[in-house]
Amino acid sequence: MHGIPGSVRDFRYLAPALSGSLRLVRVDLPGFGGSAARPDAIDRLDGRARAVLGLADHLRVERFAALGHSMGGGTALLLAAEHPERVTALVLVASVALRSHLARSPGFFRRLGRVLRWPLAGPLLVPLLRTTYARLGFPGSETMSAAAFSLQMRAIGAVDFARFRAAAALAPPRSLLAFARNDHMLPAAISEELARAIPHARVLAFEDGGHNIQKTKAAELATAIKRLLA
């Protein structure tokens, strides 16, 4: 499960590193990549979890490991905690954690998502958001519309740290948390706090690699995942 913004392409380096030993299903969450938007899955984390479970049912996959990157880590964490009969292992990669790593609260992003849908206000905010996304290194932001930004703000605003804290204690025994200490999006202290909250978590901490270690450290991450699932 990818972050926000994101798509299945976020795992284009990790997938080949896992091929031959594991079946990897890359998911475009509702509203991203090639998946249609669904309000329940945009505005609610449990809606995203239901979408992933629905895909697993469609593929006739009864039990599986859940891997989430960045904001997708929140969906993976809830899946593992609330559906232990389905999720056998958990891998969190530079994941959203137990408190905000952003300058604003989830409520701010929910409100911004609504404002972006206003006919006059939305277009005025787009240049600022495009500049911010470009500064953070997100490709394709120069063509994003007010509607696309609105969807993403709403999806970010669905983050629920209280649920994450409860879910961390219920993570499966086979859990791996990977992060880079030079992540410009997610301070290492936040990832370390999450690692302490997950019982028996295996921790893979890189000194470098940035926020997208599923790309920059694909080989090392794949090795750790294979060991976790062996």
SVG drawing of the C-alpha trace seen along z (x, -y; Angstrom):
<svg xmlns="http://www.w3.org/2000/svg" viewBox="-18 -33 42 53">
<polyline fill="none" stroke="black" stroke-width="0.4" points="0.0,0.0 1.5,-3.3 1.6,-6.7 -0.1,-10.0 0.5,-10.9 1.4,-7.5 0.5,-4.5 1.7,-1.0 4.7,-2.6 6.2,-3.4 7.1,0.3 8.7,0.7 12.1,1.4 11.1,3.5 8.8,5.8 11.7,7.3 13.8,7.8 11.0,9.9 10.0,11.8 10.7,15.5 10.2,16.0 7.1,14.1 3.9,13.1 3.6,9.3 0.3,7.6 0.7,3.9 -2.4,1.9 -3.6,-1.4 -5.7,-2.6 -9.1,-4.2 -8.6,-7.5 -5.0,-6.9 -3.3,-5.5 -5.8,-3.5 -8.4,-3.0 -11.6,-5.0 -12.2,-7.3 -14.6,-6.1 -15.7,-8.6 -15.7,-6.0 -12.1,-5.0 -10.9,-8.6 -12.3,-10.0 -12.0,-6.9 -9.1,-4.6 -11.4,-1.6 -12.8,-2.3 -9.3,-1.8 -8.9,1.3 -12.2,2.7 -11.0,1.9 -7.8,3.9 -9.7,6.8 -12.1,6.7 -9.2,7.0 -7.8,10.0 -11.2,11.7 -11.4,11.0 -8.0,12.6 -9.0,15.5 -6.1,14.7 -7.2,15.8 -4.1,14.8 -1.4,12.4 1.3,10.0 0.5,6.3 3.1,3.8 2.6,0.0 4.8,-2.9 4.3,-6.4 0.6,-7.1 -0.1,-3.6 1.5,-2.3 -1.5,-3.5 -3.8,-1.3 -1.5,1.6 -1.2,1.2 -5.0,1.1 -5.5,4.1 -3.0,6.1 -4.5,5.1 -8.2,5.4 -8.1,8.4 -5.5,10.8 -7.3,13.8 -6.3,12.5 -3.0,10.6 -0.1,12.9 2.7,10.3 3.2,6.5 5.9,4.4 5.9,0.7 8.2,-1.4 8.9,-5.0 5.4,-4.8 3.1,-7.3 3.3,-6.7 1.7,-7.6 1.9,-11.4 2.0,-14.0 5.1,-14.4 3.5,-17.3 3.2,-20.9 -0.6,-20.7 -3.1,-18.5 -5.3,-16.0 -8.3,-18.4 -6.4,-21.1 -6.1,-18.8 -9.7,-17.8 -10.8,-21.4 -8.3,-22.2 -9.7,-19.4 -13.2,-21.0 -11.9,-24.5 -10.2,-23.2 -13.6,-22.2 -14.9,-25.7 -15.0,-27.2 -13.2,-30.4 -10.8,-29.4 -9.6,-26.1 -7.8,-27.6 -6.1,-30.2 -4.5,-27.6 -3.3,-25.3 0.0,-27.3 1.0,-27.2 0.3,-23.5 2.2,-22.7 5.2,-24.6 5.1,-22.8 4.8,-19.4 7.7,-20.2 9.8,-21.3 9.1,-18.0 10.1,-16.0 6.7,-14.7 6.8,-14.3 3.9,-15.4 2.7,-18.1 3.0,-20.8 -0.1,-19.4 -2.3,-18.6 -5.7,-20.2 -7.6,-21.5 -9.8,-18.4 -6.7,-16.1 -5.2,-18.1 -8.6,-18.1 -8.7,-14.3 -5.2,-14.0 -5.9,-16.5 -9.0,-14.5 -7.1,-11.3 -4.3,-12.7 -6.9,-14.1 -8.3,-10.6 -5.2,-9.8 -6.2,-8.8 -3.3,-8.7 -5.4,-7.3 -6.4,-4.3 -2.7,-3.9 -1.7,-3.8 -4.2,-1.1 -3.3,0.8 0.4,0.8 -0.1,2.9 -2.0,5.5 0.5,5.8 1.3,9.4 4.4,11.1 6.0,10.9 6.4,7.2 9.1,5.2 9.7,1.4 12.1,-0.1 13.1,-3.8 16.0,-6.1 17.5,-8.5 17.9,-11.2 14.2,-11.0 13.2,-14.6 9.5,-13.8 9.5,-11.7 11.9,-12.4 13.7,-9.3 12.4,-9.9 8.8,-9.3 9.8,-6.0 11.7,-4.9 8.7,-5.7 6.5,-3.5 9.1,-0.7 8.9,-0.8 5.1,-0.6 5.0,2.5 5.7,5.7 8.7,7.7 9.1,5.5 12.1,6.0 13.8,2.7 15.7,1.9 17.2,-1.6 19.3,-3.0 21.6,-6.0 20.6,-7.3 18.0,-6.5 15.5,-9.3 11.7,-8.8 11.4,-6.4 13.6,-3.5 11.4,-1.0 13.3,-2.5 16.7,-3.6 17.2,-0.5 15.1,2.0 17.6,4.9 18.2,4.6 14.6,4.2 13.7,7.2 16.2,9.3 14.7,8.3 11.2,9.0 12.2,12.5 13.7,13.2 10.6,12.0 8.3,14.2 10.6,17.3"/>
</svg>
